[in-house]
Amino acid sequence: MDQSPYTIPDQTRIGHVHLKVADLDRSLAFYRDLLGFTLITMYGKEAAFISAGGYHHHIGLNTWYSKDAPPAPVRNAGLFHTAILYPTRRDLAVALQRLIDAKYPITGASDHGVSEAIYLNDPDRNGVELYWDRPREQWPQKTDGSIEMYTHPLDLEGLLEEIK
């Protein structure tokens, strides 16, 4: 019998996140209208399933237990943020410009070495990270060969140069 520790398969991915929201229309205005996700289907008047590229859903939004509820306290256990991975740096720049044009508040922007990220909160104060990964061969490494991740300020003007 194999006694080695189990390792999840390399092809495993996080399929979707399902968020409790207080107001479905308000959440759709954020995720669909501002961020650009496509509405795939409604589940009655209490849930919506949205995606990029026609997948059955990347994000589920529901009011089953949370209609008109206040946001979860920040200093409690729970979801820190949902990370949305953009395919290119230019795509991230377009998303940033849309946020700027909408005057939507950004809570942070970081260069992590392996990625560049913009942070914000959705209308229910769920954290959202918009990011793109640098090509793997550009990821910084420590002397032992492991990945060197860090948090440096992101050059937003440099990012926006991608679309100028």
Summary of the structure (lengths in Angstrom):
residues: 164
radius of gyration: 17.9
end to end distance: 59.4
largest distance: 59.6
contacts: 416
relative contact order: 0.16
helix: 21%
strand: 29%
